């Protein structure tokens, strides 16, 4: 207690003295500025920043950790110490690999890690402590189901992606060898020293944006913030399905490809619908490249220029009429024929009005491959019948006058 009182009195006395307080204050201010400069120099140090970025970049994404092997995949196997067994082997229609020494091995439904464990156990009969590295050299073609609020939902198939970095192949599979040689040649031709183009990985693999483009693009009511992806779980992890919700707005509005994730064979994508239309969504989706700029519809009947008409995305019936020319006199109702999302063909009469609101019943929005027929009116049909009925008599009368003209 005595020591506390003494120190307290000295502390109060020190700050009560103006002569001692002023240099103390200046010293503390200068010391604070010095420490602040050191901290800034430490955070802005190029070596520290570059090292941090490099370490994060080198970390594995484990994108293929749960990839399920099936027919069409090409598997690269590297054997240690028996490197002469190393090659790239294709999974056949039965879901098997034809491997040296052990022949047919069923691998369908396995992941890379599961296949590695299986092969190391089987090759332990022939090799001492075998170590086998398993990689995917070529991927099977991808079939994806796209559902929900898209312009053309359905099943879509994408070509397989093959890596050109694997050159030692199974001697029994020449087709795989040819494809990889072609792939290598194509890469070497494209990458000249004068015009080197660096592509991001999503240009070589199938991603969410590829699926949207294949399905004809989004609509003004597609909810991009809640895209649901359903994917198979490997049998070794219990099987079944797993789900994930992806917010894709950053891709459309900010050109940020972070959430444009890779899609695998068997995936299902569901695009929910917004409660309210978003008018800014279509222009942004066109600029980002996931929706087409134009659609084509077929217009025929009583119009000036019937045929295939190219229109901007989300064009209305009035746009098609304006481009194809005015509707001819004595025309009647307009018939619209199209495929719906459930595969059914609808046929409905449209009481068209050029002044009606775009997207309304009398001036509906058009979709790709719509068929539009401008019919005759009742008066037009009657006039046609009369013309068809009187045509033979007009011909006879004209022939009679021609003959009389020659006789004169």
ABEGO torsion letter per residue (X at the ends): XAAAAAAAAAAAAAAABAAAAAAAAAAAAAAAAAAAAAAAAAAABAAAAAAAAAAAAABBAGAAAABBBBBGBBBBBBBOABAAABBBBBBBAAGBBBBBGAEBBBABGBBAAAAAAAAAAAAAAABBGBBBBBBBABBBBBBBBBBEBBABBEBBBBBBBBBAABABBBAABAAAAAAAAAAAAAAAAABBAABBBBBBAAAABBBAAAAAAAAGEBBAABBAAABBBBBBBBAAAGEEBBBBBBBAAAAAAAGBAAABBBBBBGBBBBBBBBABBBAAAAAAAAAAGABBABBBBBBBEBBABBEBBBBBBGBBAAAAAAAAEBBBBGBBBBBBBBBBAAGBBBBBBBBBBAABBBGBAABBBBBBGBBBBBBBBAAAAAAAAAAAAAAAAAAAAAAAAAAAAAAX
